[in-house]
């Protein structure tokens, strides 16, 4: 199971990235800004599960959200801006400028994935033979 999660999470991250880039092509307003923030958080969630594929849904979501908040707050120091001036990758990963609105959009990108993760995990456990009570034929 953990191996399957490790294979799926990079695919999920690439899908989130592709969707974010597609939105950037068709919109240059609020949709672009806020969907990019939410989809960044979705990519971080995928990264968390890639590193820890057996992590439960809520802790994975909390870790991804807190990581995003830390990166956003680090922008108050100016270090990400300095790194972003030298590297496009740093700019995409760390951002440039603190935006308090982003703090609210990170959970928006993670919460639906936590719910989906919980549903898939619950169904998988219910379908597993080990989760079923033994048959009693008297």
C-alpha positions as CSV (number, residue, x, y, z in Angstrom):
1,X,0.0,0.0,0.0
2,X,2.7,2.5,0.9
3,X,4.5,1.8,-2.4
4,X,1.3,2.6,-4.3
5,X,1.0,5.9,-2.4
6,X,4.6,6.8,-3.1
7,X,3.9,6.2,-6.8
8,X,0.7,8.2,-6.9
9,X,1.8,11.3,-5.0
10,X,4.2,12.6,-7.6
11,X,1.5,12.1,-10.2
12,X,-0.9,14.0,-8.0
13,X,1.6,16.8,-7.5
14,X,2.1,17.1,-11.2
15,X,-1.6,17.2,-11.8
16,X,-1.9,20.1,-9.2
17,X,1.0,21.9,-10.8
18,X,-0.5,21.4,-14.3
19,X,-3.9,22.8,-13.2
20,X,-2.2,25.8,-11.6
21,X,-0.2,26.5,-14.7
22,X,-3.4,26.1,-16.9
23,X,-5.2,28.6,-14.7
24,X,-2.3,31.0,-15.0
25,X,-2.7,30.9,-18.8
26,X,-6.4,31.7,-18.8
27,X,-6.7,34.1,-15.9
28,X,-4.6,36.9,-14.5
29,X,-6.8,38.0,-11.6
30,X,-8.0,36.6,-8.3
31,X,-8.6,33.1,-9.6
32,X,-5.0,32.9,-10.6
33,X,-3.7,34.2,-7.3
34,X,-5.9,32.2,-4.9
35,X,-6.1,28.9,-6.9
36,X,-2.3,29.0,-7.1
37,X,-2.0,29.3,-3.4
38,X,-4.5,26.5,-2.8
39,X,-2.9,24.2,-5.4
40,X,0.6,24.9,-3.9
41,X,-0.8,23.6,-0.6
42,X,-2.2,20.6,-2.5
43,X,1.3,19.9,-3.8
44,X,2.7,20.1,-0.3
45,X,0.1,17.6,0.9
46,X,1.2,15.2,-1.9
47,X,4.8,15.7,-0.8
48,X,3.9,14.9,2.8
49,X,2.3,11.6,1.8
50,X,5.2,10.8,-0.5
51,X,7.5,11.1,2.4
52,X,5.2,9.4,4.9
53,X,2.7,7.3,2.9
54,X,1.1,5.7,6.0
55,X,0.3,9.0,7.7
56,X,-3.3,9.4,8.7
57,X,-5.4,12.0,6.8
58,X,-5.7,14.7,9.4
59,X,-2.1,14.8,10.5
60,X,-1.0,14.8,6.9
61,X,-3.3,17.8,6.2
62,X,-2.2,19.6,9.3
63,X,1.5,19.1,8.5
64,X,1.0,20.4,4.9
65,X,-0.9,23.4,6.1
66,X,1.5,24.3,8.9
67,X,4.4,23.9,6.4
68,X,2.7,26.4,4.0
69,X,2.1,28.8,6.9
70,X,5.7,28.7,7.9
71,X,6.9,29.3,4.3
72,X,4.4,32.3,4.1
73,X,5.6,33.7,7.4
74,X,9.2,33.3,6.3
75,X,8.4,35.8,3.6
76,X,8.3,38.5,6.4
77,X,12.1,38.0,6.7
78,X,13.0,38.9,3.2
79,X,15.1,35.8,2.8
80,X,12.6,34.2,0.3
81,X,12.5,37.4,-1.7
82,X,16.3,37.5,-1.9
83,X,16.5,33.8,-3.0
84,X,13.6,34.3,-5.5
85,X,15.5,37.2,-7.1
86,X,18.2,34.6,-8.1
87,X,16.1,31.6,-8.9
88,X,12.8,30.9,-10.6
89,X,12.5,27.6,-8.6
90,X,13.0,29.5,-5.3
91,X,10.3,32.0,-6.4
92,X,7.8,29.2,-7.2
93,X,8.6,27.3,-4.0
94,X,9.1,30.1,-1.5
95,X,7.2,33.1,-2.9
96,X,8.4,36.7,-2.6
97,X,6.0,38.7,-0.5
98,X,3.9,37.9,2.6
99,X,0.1,38.0,2.0
100,X,-2.1,37.3,5.0
101,X,-4.9,36.2,2.7
102,X,-2.8,33.3,1.6
103,X,-2.9,31.9,5.1
104,X,-6.6,31.2,4.7
105,X,-6.2,29.7,1.2
106,X,-3.7,27.0,2.2
107,X,-6.3,25.0,4.1
108,X,-8.7,25.4,1.1
109,X,-6.2,23.4,-1.0
110,X,-5.6,20.8,1.7
111,X,-9.1,20.2,3.3
112,X,-10.7,18.4,0.3
113,X,-7.7,16.1,0.0
114,X,-7.9,15.2,3.7
115,X,-11.6,14.3,3.2
116,X,-10.8,12.3,0.0
117,X,-7.9,10.6,1.8
118,X,-10.2,9.7,4.7
119,X,-12.9,8.3,2.4
120,X,-10.4,6.2,0.4
121,X,-8.7,4.9,3.6
122,X,-12.0,4.0,5.2
123,X,-13.3,2.2,2.1
124,X,-10.1,0.3,1.7
125,X,-10.2,-0.9,5.3
126,X,-13.8,-1.9,5.0
127,X,-13.0,-3.9,1.9
128,X,-10.0,-5.6,3.4
129,X,-10.5,-9.2,4.6
130,X,-8.7,-8.5,7.8
131,X,-11.3,-5.8,8.7
132,X,-14.3,-8.2,8.4
133,X,-15.5,-10.2,11.3
134,X,-15.0,-13.9,10.9
135,X,-17.9,-15.9,9.6
136,X,-19.6,-18.1,12.3
137,X,-21.3,-21.2,10.9
138,X,-22.9,-23.2,13.6
